[in-house]
Amino acid sequence: MESFTELTLEPSIRDALKKMGYEKPSPIQAQAIPLIQEGHDVIALAKTGSGKTAACAIPVCDRVDVSRTDIQALIVVPTRELALQYATETQKIGKLRGVKAYAMFGGEDYSLQRAKLSHGVQVLIATPGRLIDFIYKREVDLSEVATLILDEADEMLSMGFYDDIDFIIQCLIHEHQTLLFSATMPQQIRKIAQHHMKTPREVVFEQKERIPDTISHRFGFCQHHDRDEVLLGMLKKHSPKQAIVFCKSRVQVEQLSRSLGRNLREVDYLHGGLSQEARRSITGKFRSGRIRFLVATDVAARGLDFSGVTHVFMYQLPEDPETYIHRAGRTGRMERSGEVLSLVTSREIGALKRILELMKKEAIWEGDPPRNWDSIKDSKAPPKPPRGRGGPKGSSRPRRRPPSKPKS
């Protein structure tokens, strides 16, 4: 499919897509949208950044009966940020048709959300916890929902939302279409499909290349105490149009943001400890281009779509290669080119080797590589674990903290 004009869409939807610069459907859009329009239940497996949000929003906005004020499409997502992203995309696509979309999640005033629903919402995007609050209090009417969408389903399951998802689906006792979008297919998703979906069609994109070839990866070796200075040099050298700088902790995010702000303009930060209003304001400014450098924790590493990001910088390499993949995926969206530059200290060589092994790539160094890098990279010996203070005497393993209850 070479153009959205090949799809049977309302003229106002086509006009909105053209205004948004959407010309050619992504592979997932080309395959999923016709199936959705035909009324099939759909399971779509595709990587982050493949165009899943629009693959849902386009047929939903095309189908909505704008003469009615009841909820006709329900989209359930794991995080507040993804809910806002969905609402923004849906409002843009459905604006010319008059589609009313709204994002509902925890941390916002309950009475304001209730008032918004009472004024009429046709496409409701919600996180599981807040949606169930409204269901228990009988303050949301789902009886006219024709399409249920579960996006980032594997992420919701990893956050412990299986029972919540199962409950929400069981609340829709009438006939409806179910669409399930996910990056992976764990057994619990298969279970949901078997129990709640009718002969679903599967749209699967093999992910042999975990990161698009349009993204380049480079690494800068430095000493731990030189990290800020080396990062600042990279930022000035590459002069990105828009960049995300990833840190591991909230404290590091705030400290680095202050440090960069003394030398660069348009710097701000994002982490889960900020109020919802602050997070929404910052993501809005970054999406509109008013923030050029966003220092963030992994709250921005999955689900959020910042299409203008040209560079990703990693202040610290993550221990988990999958986290590197998610961070890197914030650039190079929709087959655009992007650059990922990561700082590496001697303590992070083990993490770097695991990342390179997963990507099946050789390290390209920004500046001089570590001393004896050729012998280090070919060594089969596992990296030494970090020395911890919290474990038993003679052990380098720190005490494990009990998992915190996920928030919606």
Sequence and secondary structure as in RCSB ss.txt:
>XXXX:A:sequence
MESFTELTLEPSIRDALKKMGYEKPSPIQAQAIPLIQEGHDVIALAKTGSGKTAACAIPVCDRVDVSRTDIQALI
VVPTRELALQYATETQKIGKLRGVKAYAMFGGEDYSLQRAKLSHGVQVLIATPGRLIDFIYKREVDLSEVATLIL
DEADEMLSMGFYDDIDFIIQCLIHEHQTLLFSATMPQQIRKIAQHHMKTPREVVFEQKERIPDTISHRFGFCQHH
DRDEVLLGMLKKHSPKQAIVFCKSRVQVEQLSRSLGRNLREVDYLHGGLSQEARRSITGKFRSGRIRFLVATDVA
ARGLDFSGVTHVFMYQLPEDPETYIHRAGRTGRMERSGEVLSLVTSREIGALKRILELMKKEAIWEGDPPRNWDS
IKDSKAPPKPPRGRGGPKGSSRPRRRPPSKPKS
>XXXX:A:secstr
   GGGS   HHHHHHHHHTT  S  HHHHHHHHHHHTT  EEEE  TTSSHHHHHHHHHHHH  TT  S  EEE
E SSHHHHHHHHHHHHHHHGGGT  EEEE TTS HHHHHHHHHT  SEEEE HHHHHHHHHTT    TT  EEEE
 SHHHHHHTT HHHHHHHHHH  S  EEEEEESS  HHHHHHHHHH SS EEEE   SSSS TTEEEEEEE  GG
GHHHHHHHHHHHH  SSEEEE SSHHHHHHHHHHHHTT SSEEEE TTS HHHHHHHHHHHHHTS SEEEE GGG
SSS   TT  EEEESS  SSHHHHHHHHTTSSGGG  EEEEEEE GGGHHHHHHHHHHHT    BSS   TTHHH
HHH  S       SSSSTT              
